[in-house]
Amino acid sequence: MPTILKLHMRRGRPERFLVTLDDDQEIILSPEIVLKYGIAPQREYSTKTFLEILEEDALRQAKDQAMRFLSRRPHSRFELIRKMREKGFRTVIIQRALNELEKVDLVNDLDFTRVFILNELRLRPVSRYFLAQKLHQRGIRKELYEPLLDELLSEEQEMEMARVLVDKFLRTHSREKGQKLREKLLRFLQAKGFDWEQIRQVVPSFDNNQ
């Protein structure tokens, strides 16, 4: 039966307790768990209870870590799983933590998708095709992002965005002329994910005198 030998507060962000067991094993517990279970030197626990303590603490730490990621920027569930695995959390604990956060709407792939699309359109305009690719890479399902793309980026808006990008490109390459400039512009639009028909419409004429 595990017995607590020593208890030491480890300062930092977040604060944790370093717990030394009677077999010299060291574990780290959150202050909330220490208070809840009365963790203290010479306190003895059954193996079953102690395993429950460790499981509950792992879940709490996983939720805390997820919240730290979310405080920096919105994340999809897929992104959180990947990052938390890199931090060493077990998959079963990650899933339980994210399920609990989803219940209170702190993890929400629909909200994430909407915010992501709006931010990308505002900060890094690209085509619908590229937006779909970026969302797919973040683990967002097609049936989730396609209705939002339909809502937030119509064909007319996408074409207008392409025209704005063309105007910006031409202003920043005002010293270049003719076919060389045209080829650069075509590569630029292709790199933004626009297809040839869209490109043809926003660059309708471009002769060697331009």
N, C-alpha and C positions, 0 to 999 in steps of 0.2 A: 504493500500500500504506500503510495507516494507521500512523503512528509516534506514540508517546507523547511529548508535549513536557513536560508537567508533571503532577504527582500531588499532590493536597492532601487531607488528611483533613478532612472536614466534620463537626464535632461536632454531636450531637443524638440524638434517638431516632427511628429507629435511626441509628447512625453510618454514614456513606457516604463514599466517596472521590469527589472532583471530579477528573475526568481531562480534561486539555486536549490535543487532538491537534495535529499539525503544521499543519493548516489552520485553527487557532484554534477549531475546534468543541469544545464542552464537553459531556461526558456524565457521568452519575453511576453509579457501580458499588458493589456491596456489598463489604465487606472479604473475604468468603469467595471471591468471584470474583477479586479482586485477588491474593489469595494463591495460589489454584489455578492461575492463568495467569501468575503472575509479572509482573503489570503494573508497569512501572517506566519512568522517563524514558529516552528514546532507544531503547526497545524497539520493534521493528517487527513487524507481523503481516500475514499475507496478508489480503486482503479477505474471503475465505471464512471464515477462522478468526475474524476480528474480528466478523463477523456472527453466528457461532455463540456467541461470548462475550456479545454483546448479548442474544441470544435466551435464553441460559441465565440471564443476570442478570435479565432481565425476568420469567422464570418464578419465580426465587427471590424477587424482590420481591413478586410477586403472591401467592405462598404466605405470605410474611411478613405481608402486608396482611390476607389472609383469616384468619390466626391471630390478628391483633390484634382483628378484629371478633368472632371466636369467643370470645376471652378476656373480652369484656364481657358477652355473653349468647349463648345458642344461636341459630343462624341456619339458615334453610332454604337450600338451594342457590340457589333463585331470589333470595332476599334478598341473598346474597353476590354474585351476578352483577350485580344492580342497583347495589349500593354500590360494587363494584369498577370498574364502568363509569364511575360518577361520579368516581372517582379517576383516570380516564384510562387504565386498562389496556385493552389490545386484547382483543377477544372470544376469539380463538384462544388467547391466553395465559391468560385467565381459565379457560377450559374445561380446559386442560392442568393448571393448578394445582389446580383443584377435583377433577379426576379422580385426581390423585396423593394428595390429602388424603382422598378417599373410600376409596382402597385401604387406608389405615391407620385408617379409621373415624372420622376427625376431622370429616368432613362426612357426615352420615347423616340423610336426611329422615325415616326411620322413627323414629329416636330423637328427633329434633326434634319431630315430631308428638306423640309420647307426652308429652314434657316440656311442650310448649305447652298441651296439653289439661289436664293436671294442674295447671299453674300458673294457667290461666284459671279453672278450677273453684274453686281455692282463693282466688284474689285478686279475680277479677272475674266472679262467677257470671252466666252467661247461658244461653240455651237451646241445645239441640243445633243448631238451625238457624243461630244466630249463630256458634257455634263453627265450623261448616262453612264459613260465609262468610269468617270470619277466616283459616281455613286456606287456602281457595281464593285469597284475596288474597296469601298468602305463597307461592303457587306449588305447593301440595301437591295432588297428584292425588286425585280422589274415591275411586279404588280403594285408595288408601293410607290416607286418613283415616277412611273409613266403618267398616272393621273395628275400628279403635281407638276410635271413638266408641261402637260397640256394646259394646265391652269395658269402657270406662271410664265410660260414662254411660247406664245403663239408663233405661227409662221411669219406673220407680219413683223412681230417684235424681233424675231431672229434675223430677218432680212435687214431691218433697221439697224440692229446691232452690227451686222456685217458692214453696212454703209458707214457707220461711225468709225469702225476700225479702219476702213479704207481711207477715210478722210484724215484720221490721225497718222496713219502710215505715210501718206503722201506729204503731209506737213513736215514730218521728221526726215523725209528723204527728198526734200524740195530741190536739191542740187543735182539729183540724178534724173535722167531722161530716157525715153524710148524703151526698147525691148528689154534692156537690162533691168530697168525699174519695173516693168511689167512682170518679168520672171520672178523678181524678188517679192512683189506683191502677191502673186499667185502662191508662192511657197508659204508666205506669211499666213494667208487665209486657209490654206490647206493644213498648216500647223495648228490652226485654231479649230480644226474639225469640220470646216464647211465643205460641202460637196461641190462638184464641178458646176452643176446647174445653178446653185446659189452664187458661186463665184462669177459665173458668166453674167448673171443679172446685176451684180454690183460693180462689175468692171465691163460695161457694155462696149466701150470703145477706148482704144489706147494705141495711138499710132506713134511712129518714130519721131514726130515733131513735138510730142508732149514731154 
